[in-house]
């Protein structure tokens, strides 16, 4: 298990970005009521733990010592209204510490070199698009908690990058991946078509001057499936479990297992009215040894876990962009993580990869199988 250490913002920024002298850095947060940004009034609230950590560990860290240590400037914080979903488009309107309304596209994106977005919901997809448009680099760190600060954000990302590359090379150009699930003594299998594509990695390094956004904590090898079929169990946020039927690369039906049947009914209605919400847009594998943080942003990076995602995929190199959804609020990218502590009811009994005419077992019962272990030893 990763040893927990004191969070070091200077080390993190130096490793992830290698900032150049005089580069400008700022912080974005999200608030239900952006008026709370004036004079940092949100700090008086009890329901904004992520935003408080952004202030305490990032804003104060930059202002008190990190900007000087990096020979950088800025350090301002801005708040935009909570989007309500993972990777939904960001509003342009934001508020600064003086309580003034500003435009992110006019006042922030063009004027900062490094942008840290510490928010309730992931903003990786929209921020990546803005980075390409305006030329900045950045990092998204949604859902930050104390465990993440002391572990996933306190590792050496040079090491993480090297280990992720070993795994990427051992999985790239795969034809298919099959995932076997067990729920209530019943087996379900999901098959994902990868079509010999180049595997990608989320490794935490965002060097150079090219526009780019790192998703932190990092440590993942991923694909954008070209097709998918079969079925898999899914645990909803309220604990409800349903079996997802997959055909033609997307979820086409859901069967209630237990929990709140209304949750399943609502999901079915969304799939019917906006079918692309069920498209399988990602297959990902964790590469790190980290403690359970009860936050997908870290827990999906744990070696032995696997996740699929539905919805928006353009930030990963896929074709599904927000304009293809019937409703803007549906244009999210939603990870479905299988982790022994998050989904103890669901056992991933085996994950198999077919590649270059050979079959390799990758994971068994949430443990890396011999093939994956060999990649790290041989790299």
C-alpha positions as CSV (number, residue, x, y, z in Angstrom):
1,X,0.0,0.0,0.0
2,X,1.2,3.5,-0.8
3,X,2.6,5.2,2.3
4,X,0.7,8.3,3.3
5,X,2.9,11.4,3.4
6,X,2.5,15.1,3.9
7,X,1.1,16.8,0.8
8,X,3.8,18.9,-1.0
9,X,2.3,21.3,-3.6
10,X,5.6,22.5,-4.8
11,X,6.8,18.9,-5.5
12,X,3.5,18.1,-7.2
13,X,3.5,21.1,-9.6
14,X,7.2,20.7,-10.3
15,X,6.8,17.1,-11.2
16,X,3.5,17.4,-13.2
17,X,4.3,20.6,-15.1
18,X,8.0,21.6,-14.7
19,X,6.7,25.3,-14.7
20,X,8.7,27.9,-16.5
21,X,9.8,31.1,-14.8
22,X,7.1,33.7,-14.6
23,X,4.3,31.5,-15.7
24,X,0.9,32.5,-14.2
25,X,-1.1,30.0,-12.1
26,X,-4.7,30.1,-11.0
27,X,-7.3,27.9,-9.3
28,X,-10.9,27.2,-10.3
29,X,-13.5,25.8,-7.9
30,X,-17.2,25.2,-8.3
31,X,-19.9,26.4,-5.9
32,X,-23.7,26.0,-5.9
33,X,-23.9,29.7,-5.1
34,X,-21.0,31.6,-6.7
35,X,-21.7,34.6,-4.5
36,X,-19.9,32.6,-1.8
37,X,-16.6,33.3,-3.6
38,X,-16.7,37.0,-2.4
39,X,-14.1,37.4,0.3
40,X,-14.0,33.5,0.5
41,X,-17.3,33.4,2.3
42,X,-17.8,29.8,1.3
43,X,-15.2,28.9,4.0
44,X,-18.0,29.4,6.5
45,X,-20.1,26.6,5.0
46,X,-19.9,23.0,6.1
47,X,-21.0,21.4,2.8
48,X,-18.1,22.4,0.6
49,X,-15.2,20.2,1.8
50,X,-13.5,20.0,-1.6
51,X,-13.5,23.7,-2.1
52,X,-12.2,24.3,1.5
53,X,-9.3,21.9,0.7
54,X,-8.7,23.9,-2.5
55,X,-8.3,27.0,-0.5
56,X,-6.3,25.6,2.4
57,X,-3.9,23.3,0.4
58,X,-3.7,25.0,-3.0
59,X,-4.6,28.7,-2.7
60,X,-2.8,29.3,0.6
61,X,0.1,27.1,-0.5
62,X,0.6,29.1,-3.7
63,X,0.3,32.5,-1.9
64,X,2.5,31.7,1.1
65,X,5.4,30.0,-0.5
66,X,4.9,27.9,-3.7
67,X,4.7,30.8,-6.2
68,X,8.0,32.1,-4.9
69,X,9.6,28.6,-4.9
70,X,8.5,28.1,-8.5
71,X,9.3,31.7,-9.6
72,X,5.7,32.0,-10.9
73,X,3.0,34.5,-10.4
74,X,-0.8,34.7,-10.0
75,X,-2.4,32.4,-7.5
76,X,-5.9,33.8,-7.9
77,X,-9.0,31.7,-7.3
78,X,-12.3,31.9,-9.3
79,X,-15.6,30.1,-8.8
80,X,-18.0,28.9,-11.4
81,X,-21.5,27.4,-10.8
82,X,-21.6,23.6,-10.2
83,X,-22.4,21.8,-13.4
84,X,-24.3,18.9,-11.9
85,X,-22.5,16.1,-13.7
86,X,-19.2,14.6,-14.7
87,X,-17.5,16.4,-17.6
88,X,-20.4,18.5,-18.5
89,X,-19.5,21.8,-20.3
90,X,-18.4,24.6,-18.0
91,X,-20.3,27.9,-17.7
92,X,-18.4,30.9,-18.9
93,X,-19.5,33.1,-16.0
94,X,-17.4,33.0,-12.8
95,X,-16.8,35.1,-9.8
96,X,-13.5,36.4,-8.3
97,X,-12.6,37.0,-4.7
98,X,-13.8,40.6,-4.9
99,X,-17.3,39.3,-5.8
100,X,-17.0,40.5,-9.4
101,X,-18.5,38.6,-12.3
102,X,-15.9,37.6,-14.9
103,X,-15.7,35.6,-18.1
104,X,-13.6,32.4,-18.0
105,X,-13.1,32.7,-21.8
106,X,-12.0,36.3,-21.7
107,X,-10.4,36.8,-18.3
108,X,-9.0,33.4,-17.2
109,X,-8.2,31.0,-20.0
110,X,-6.2,33.4,-22.2
111,X,-4.3,34.9,-19.2
112,X,-3.0,32.0,-17.3
113,X,-0.4,29.3,-18.2
114,X,-1.4,26.7,-15.6
115,X,-4.9,26.2,-14.4
116,X,-5.8,23.9,-11.5
117,X,-9.5,22.9,-11.4
118,X,-10.5,21.6,-7.9
119,X,-14.2,20.8,-8.1
120,X,-17.1,18.7,-7.2
121,X,-17.5,17.1,-10.6
122,X,-14.7,16.3,-13.1
123,X,-14.1,19.0,-15.6
124,X,-11.4,17.1,-17.6
125,X,-13.3,17.0,-20.9
126,X,-14.3,20.7,-21.2
127,X,-11.1,22.0,-19.7
128,X,-9.1,19.9,-22.2
129,X,-11.1,21.5,-25.1
130,X,-10.4,25.0,-23.7
131,X,-6.7,24.2,-23.2
132,X,-6.5,23.4,-26.9
133,X,-8.3,26.6,-27.8
134,X,-6.4,29.0,-25.5
135,X,-3.1,27.3,-25.2
136,X,-2.8,26.7,-21.4
137,X,-1.9,23.6,-19.4
138,X,-3.8,22.4,-16.5
139,X,-4.9,19.7,-14.1
140,X,-8.3,18.5,-12.9
141,X,-8.6,17.3,-9.3
142,X,-12.2,16.8,-8.5
143,X,-13.4,15.3,-5.3
144,X,-10.1,15.9,-3.4
145,X,-10.2,14.5,0.1
146,X,-7.6,14.0,2.9
147,X,-6.7,10.4,1.7
148,X,-6.1,11.6,-1.8
149,X,-3.9,14.5,-0.6
150,X,-1.8,12.2,1.5
151,X,-1.5,9.4,-1.1
152,X,-2.5,9.9,-4.7
153,X,-1.3,13.5,-4.8
154,X,1.9,12.7,-2.9
155,X,3.4,10.1,-5.2
156,X,6.3,10.8,-7.6
157,X,4.5,11.0,-11.0
158,X,7.8,10.3,-12.8
159,X,7.5,6.8,-11.3
160,X,3.8,6.6,-12.0
161,X,4.4,7.5,-15.7
162,X,7.1,4.8,-16.0
163,X,5.0,2.1,-14.5
164,X,1.9,3.1,-16.6
165,X,4.0,2.9,-19.7
166,X,5.1,-0.7,-18.9
167,X,1.4,-1.7,-18.6
168,X,0.4,0.3,-21.7
169,X,3.0,-1.5,-23.9
170,X,1.8,-4.8,-22.7
171,X,-1.8,-4.0,-23.6
172,X,-1.6,-1.8,-26.7
173,X,-3.0,-3.1,-30.0
174,X,-5.4,-5.5,-28.2
175,X,-8.2,-6.9,-30.2
176,X,-10.8,-7.5,-27.4
177,X,-11.1,-7.6,-23.7
178,X,-13.6,-9.8,-21.9
179,X,-14.7,-9.1,-18.3
180,X,-16.4,-11.8,-16.2
181,X,-18.6,-10.6,-13.3
182,X,-20.3,-12.6,-10.6
183,X,-23.4,-11.3,-8.8
184,X,-25.6,-13.5,-6.6
185,X,-23.9,-16.6,-8.0
186,X,-24.8,-15.6,-11.5
187,X,-22.1,-14.9,-14.2
188,X,-22.2,-12.0,-16.6
189,X,-19.7,-11.2,-19.3
190,X,-19.0,-7.9,-21.1
191,X,-16.9,-8.0,-24.3
192,X,-15.3,-4.8,-25.5
193,X,-13.9,-4.4,-29.0
194,X,-10.7,-2.5,-29.2
195,X,-9.7,-3.1,-32.8
196,X,-5.9,-3.1,-32.3
197,X,-5.9,0.5,-31.3
198,X,-3.0,2.1,-29.5
199,X,-3.5,2.0,-25.7
200,X,-3.4,5.4,-24.0
201,X,-2.2,6.3,-20.5
202,X,-3.2,8.8,-17.9
203,X,0.2,9.3,-16.2
204,X,0.1,12.7,-14.5
205,X,2.9,14.4,-16.5
206,X,2.0,17.5,-18.5
207,X,5.4,18.7,-19.6
208,X,6.4,21.1,-22.4
209,X,4.4,23.9,-23.8
210,X,1.7,22.0,-25.7
211,X,-1.8,22.5,-24.4
212,X,-2.7,19.6,-22.1
213,X,-4.7,18.7,-19.0
214,X,-3.7,16.1,-16.5
215,X,-6.4,14.3,-14.5
216,X,-5.1,13.8,-11.0
217,X,-4.6,11.4,-9.2
218,X,-3.3,9.6,-12.4
219,X,-2.2,6.1,-13.1
220,X,-4.3,4.4,-15.7
221,X,-4.2,2.6,-19.1
222,X,-7.3,3.1,-21.2
223,X,-9.0,2.5,-24.5
224,X,-12.0,4.0,-26.3
225,X,-13.9,0.8,-27.3
226,X,-15.0,0.5,-30.9
227,X,-17.8,-1.8,-29.9
228,X,-19.2,-3.7,-26.9
229,X,-21.7,-6.5,-26.2
230,X,-22.9,-8.7,-23.4
231,X,-24.0,-7.7,-20.0
232,X,-22.7,-6.4,-16.7
233,X,-24.0,-5.5,-13.2
234,X,-23.9,-1.8,-12.2
235,X,-24.2,-0.3,-8.8
236,X,-25.9,3.1,-8.8
237,X,-25.1,5.9,-6.5
238,X,-28.0,5.1,-4.2
239,X,-26.8,1.4,-3.9
240,X,-29.3,0.1,-6.4
241,X,-28.0,-2.7,-8.6
242,X,-29.2,-3.5,-12.1
243,X,-27.9,-5.7,-15.0
244,X,-27.0,-3.6,-18.0
245,X,-27.6,-5.2,-21.4
246,X,-25.1,-4.1,-24.0
247,X,-25.4,-4.4,-27.8
248,X,-23.9,-2.3,-30.6
249,X,-21.5,-0.6,-28.3
250,X,-24.1,0.8,-25.9
251,X,-26.4,-0.1,-23.1
252,X,-29.7,-1.0,-24.5
253,X,-31.6,-2.3,-21.5
254,X,-31.5,-2.6,-17.7
255,X,-32.9,-5.3,-15.5
256,X,-33.6,-4.5,-11.8
257,X,-31.8,-6.7,-9.2
258,X,-32.3,-5.0,-5.9
259,X,-32.5,-1.5,-4.3
260,X,-34.8,1.3,-5.6
261,X,-36.7,0.2,-8.7
262,X,-37.4,3.9,-9.5
263,X,-33.7,4.4,-10.1
264,X,-33.7,1.7,-12.8
265,X,-36.9,3.2,-14.3
266,X,-35.3,6.6,-14.5
267,X,-32.2,5.2,-16.2
268,X,-34.3,3.3,-18.7
269,X,-36.2,6.5,-19.5
270,X,-32.9,8.4,-20.1
271,X,-31.6,5.6,-22.4
272,X,-34.8,5.7,-24.4
273,X,-35.0,9.5,-24.8
274,X,-31.2,10.0,-25.3
275,X,-29.7,6.7,-26.4
276,X,-26.1,7.9,-26.7
277,X,-26.0,8.3,-22.9
278,X,-25.5,4.5,-22.8
279,X,-22.6,4.4,-25.2
280,X,-19.5,2.7,-23.8
281,X,-16.9,5.4,-24.2
282,X,-14.0,4.0,-22.1
283,X,-12.3,0.9,-20.8
284,X,-9.7,1.7,-18.1
285,X,-7.3,-0.2,-15.8
286,X,-5.6,1.2,-12.7
287,X,-1.8,1.0,-12.4
288,X,-1.0,2.2,-8.9
289,X,-1.0,0.7,-5.4
290,X,-3.1,3.2,-3.4
291,X,-5.4,3.2,-0.4
292,X,-9.1,3.2,-0.9
293,X,-10.2,6.9,-0.9
294,X,-14.0,6.4,-1.4
295,X,-13.6,8.6,-4.5
296,X,-13.5,7.2,-8.0
297,X,-10.8,9.7,-9.2
298,X,-8.3,7.8,-7.0
299,X,-9.9,4.4,-6.6
300,X,-10.1,3.8,-10.4
301,X,-6.3,4.2,-10.5
302,X,-5.7,1.1,-8.2
303,X,-4.0,-1.8,-9.8
304,X,-6.4,-4.7,-10.0
305,X,-9.5,-2.6,-10.7
306,X,-11.3,-2.1,-14.0
307,X,-13.8,0.5,-15.1
308,X,-15.9,1.3,-18.1
309,X,-17.5,4.6,-18.8
310,X,-20.6,5.8,-20.6
311,X,-21.2,9.0,-22.5
312,X,-18.9,11.7,-23.7
313,X,-15.5,10.5,-25.1
314,X,-14.1,13.3,-27.2
315,X,-11.5,14.1,-24.5
316,X,-10.2,10.6,-24.8
317,X,-10.0,10.6,-28.6
318,X,-13.5,9.2,-29.1
319,X,-16.2,10.5,-31.4
320,X,-19.0,11.3,-28.9
321,X,-19.2,15.1,-28.4
322,X,-21.7,17.1,-26.4
323,X,-23.7,18.1,-29.5
324,X,-24.6,14.4,-30.2
325,X,-26.7,14.3,-27.1
326,X,-30.4,15.2,-27.1
327,X,-30.1,17.1,-23.9
328,X,-27.0,19.2,-22.8
329,X,-27.3,17.9,-19.2
330,X,-26.9,14.3,-20.5
331,X,-23.6,15.0,-22.1
332,X,-21.5,13.6,-19.2
333,X,-18.8,11.1,-19.0
334,X,-19.7,8.7,-16.2
335,X,-17.2,6.1,-14.9
336,X,-18.5,2.8,-13.7
337,X,-15.8,1.5,-11.3
338,X,-15.4,-2.1,-10.1
339,X,-13.4,-2.0,-6.9
340,X,-13.6,-4.5,-4.0
341,X,-14.3,-1.8,-1.5
342,X,-16.8,0.2,-3.6
343,X,-18.6,-2.7,-5.2
344,X,-18.2,-5.6,-2.7
345,X,-21.5,-7.2,-4.0
346,X,-19.9,-7.5,-7.5
347,X,-16.9,-9.8,-8.1
348,X,-14.8,-9.4,-11.1
349,X,-13.7,-13.0,-11.4
350,X,-11.5,-12.6,-14.5
351,X,-10.5,-10.1,-17.2
352,X,-9.0,-11.5,-20.4
353,X,-7.3,-9.7,-23.2
354,X,-7.0,-11.1,-26.8
355,X,-4.0,-9.7,-28.5
356,X,-2.0,-10.8,-31.5
357,X,-3.6,-14.2,-31.6
358,X,-3.0,-14.9,-27.9
359,X,-5.1,-14.7,-24.8
360,X,-3.8,-13.2,-21.6
361,X,-5.5,-13.1,-18.2
362,X,-5.1,-9.6,-16.8
363,X,-7.0,-9.7,-13.5
364,X,-8.5,-12.4,-11.3
365,X,-10.7,-11.5,-8.3
366,X,-9.4,-7.9,-8.3
367,X,-5.8,-9.0,-8.2
368,X,-3.3,-8.5,-11.1
369,X,-2.7,-11.9,-12.8
370,X,0.7,-13.2,-13.7
371,X,0.8,-11.5,-17.1
372,X,0.3,-8.0,-15.5
373,X,2.7,-8.7,-12.7
374,X,5.3,-9.7,-15.3
375,X,4.9,-6.4,-17.2
376,X,6.1,-4.5,-14.2
377,X,8.9,-6.9,-13.4
378,X,10.2,-7.0,-16.9
379,X,10.0,-3.3,-17.7
